């Protein structure tokens, strides 16, 4: 599986999806720090105990962030095309993460190294805006998820995911979707059936 994009195309797409217009000079500077990586299905991208030193923009494929609690495997986040994956606490503190990231499909992702993008952002306002936008998107997504889990019943959690991320429901294994929505696979099956019969 080859990447279909050049560094410039990847930089342009990342900026566009985050609603930031980069000048030609900024675009080239940003493109220079990007590195494409290919992962097989089921490959570990980040392991517990690793330090998250980069964020990854997904060109193609699907990943999940997960952790273990009482020996149970719990899904925290599922990312796919156009998403940026990052373990925020480890990234900011540069400390080992408790979260793991693995691929659910063969995946192409562009690495955006922390040191290099922060160096660019320190001297380029356009890159600084783009860099800030990554975290805004990530934090908004986390807040929506937290509020959904806190306040909404199972069928509304499912409908919110269907509305915001239909690709996850089409492509991710049911056991991970159930875990993401903090419900059992049986509850998820019931909710799906009720939705289909509605």
C-alpha positions in Angstrom: 0.0 0.0 0.0 1.7 3.2 -1.2 0.9 6.7 -0.1 -1.1 8.4 -2.8 0.1 11.9 -1.7 3.3 13.9 -1.9 4.4 15.8 1.2 3.0 19.0 -0.3 -0.4 17.4 -1.0 -0.4 16.0 2.5 0.4 19.4 4.0 -2.3 21.1 1.9 -4.9 18.6 2.9 -4.0 18.8 6.6 -4.3 22.6 6.5 -7.5 22.5 4.5 -9.2 20.0 6.9 -8.3 22.3 9.8 -9.6 25.4 7.9 -6.2 27.1 7.8 -4.9 28.7 4.6 -1.2 28.4 4.4 0.9 30.7 2.1 3.2 28.9 -0.4 6.2 29.4 1.9 4.4 28.1 5.0 3.0 25.1 3.1 6.5 24.1 1.9 8.0 24.6 5.4 5.2 22.4 6.9 5.5 19.8 4.1 9.2 19.4 4.9 8.6 18.1 8.4 6.0 15.5 7.4 7.0 11.8 7.1 4.6 9.1 5.8 4.4 5.7 7.6 2.6 2.5 6.5 1.2 0.2 9.1 -0.3 -3.3 8.7 -3.7 -4.2 10.2 -3.3 -4.9 13.9 0.1 -3.1 14.2 0.9 -1.2 17.4 1.6 2.4 16.6 2.2 3.5 20.2 2.6 1.2 23.2 2.0 1.8 26.9 5.2 3.2 28.4 6.2 5.0 25.1 6.4 8.8 25.0 4.2 10.4 22.4 6.6 12.6 20.4 4.5 13.2 17.3 0.9 13.4 16.2 -0.2 11.4 13.2 -2.6 12.5 10.5 -4.4 9.6 8.9 -4.4 9.6 5.1 -6.0 6.1 4.8 -7.1 3.5 7.3 -8.4 3.3 10.9 -6.8 3.3 14.3 -8.0 3.0 17.9 -6.6 4.3 21.2 -7.2 1.9 24.1 -6.1 1.0 27.6 -6.4 -1.8 30.1 -8.5 -1.4 33.3 -8.9 -4.5 35.6 -7.5 -6.6 32.7 -10.3 -5.3 30.4 -9.4 -3.8 27.0 -11.3 -0.4 26.8 -11.5 1.7 23.6 -10.9 5.4 24.2 -11.0 6.8 20.6 -11.3 5.5 17.0 -9.7 7.6 14.2 -9.9 7.4 10.4 -9.2 9.4 7.3 -8.7 13.1 8.0 -8.2 12.5 11.7 -5.2 13.4 13.8 -4.3 10.9 16.5 -2.3 11.9 19.6 -2.0 10.9 23.3 -2.4 14.4 24.6 -1.1 14.0 28.2 2.0 12.1 27.1 2.5 14.6 24.2 2.4 17.7 26.4 4.3 16.4 29.4 6.7 14.2 27.4 6.0 11.4 29.9 5.2 7.7 29.2 1.6 7.1 28.1 -0.8 4.6 29.5 -2.8 4.7 26.3 -1.9 2.4 23.3 -2.7 3.0 19.6 -3.1 0.2 17.1 -4.4 0.0 13.6 -7.8 -1.6 12.8 -7.1 -1.6 9.0 -3.9 -1.2 6.9 -3.1 2.5 7.5 -1.1 5.3 6.0 -0.4 8.1 8.4 1.8 11.2 8.2 3.9 11.9 11.2 4.1 15.5 12.5 7.0 15.6 15.0 6.4 17.7 18.1 9.9 19.3 18.1 9.8 20.3 14.5 6.3 21.6 14.3 6.8 23.6 17.5 10.0 25.1 16.1 8.0 26.2 13.0 5.1 27.5 15.0 7.5 29.7 17.1 8.5 31.7 14.0 5.5 31.3 11.7 2.0 32.6 12.7 0.2 30.5 10.0 1.8 27.3 11.3 1.1 28.4 14.9 -2.6 28.8 14.0 -2.6 25.3 12.4 -0.9 23.8 15.4 -3.4 25.4 17.8 -6.3 24.1 15.6 -5.1 20.5 16.1 -5.6 20.8 19.8 -8.9 22.7 19.5 -10.3 19.9 17.4 -9.0 17.3 19.8 -10.3 19.0 22.9 -13.8 19.7 21.4 -14.0 16.0 20.3 -13.1 14.9 23.9 -15.6 17.3 25.4 -18.4 16.1 23.1 -17.6 12.5 23.9 -17.4 13.1 27.7 -20.8 15.0 27.7 -22.4 12.2 25.6 -21.2 9.5 28.0 -22.1 11.6 31.0 -25.6 12.7 30.0 -27.1 10.6 27.2 -28.7 7.2 27.3 -27.4 4.3 25.1 -29.6 4.9 22.1 -28.6 8.7 22.0 -24.9 7.8 22.4 -25.3 5.5 19.4 -27.2 8.1 17.3 -24.6 10.8 18.1 -21.8 8.5 16.8 -23.9 7.7 13.8 -24.4 11.4 13.1 -20.8 12.5 13.7 -18.8 9.4 12.7 -20.8 7.0 10.5 -17.5 5.5 9.2 -16.7 4.1 12.6 -20.1 2.2 12.6 -19.5 0.9 9.1 -15.9 -0.2 9.6 -14.9 -0.8 13.2 -15.5 -4.2 14.9 -18.6 -4.2 17.1 -16.7 -5.0 20.3 -14.7 -1.8 19.9 -17.7 0.3 19.1 -19.5 -1.0 22.1 -16.5 -0.2 24.3 -16.2 3.3 22.8 -19.8 3.9 23.7 -19.4 2.4 27.1 -22.0 -0.3 26.6 -22.0 -4.1 26.3 -22.0 -5.7 22.8 -25.5 -7.0 23.7 -26.8 -3.5 24.4 -25.2 -2.2 21.2 -27.0 -5.0 19.2 -30.3 -4.1 20.8 -29.8 -0.3 20.1 -28.8 -1.0 16.5 -31.8 -3.3 16.0 -34.2 -0.7 17.5 -32.7 2.0 15.2 -33.1 -0.2 12.1 -36.7 -1.1 13.0 -37.6 2.5 13.8 
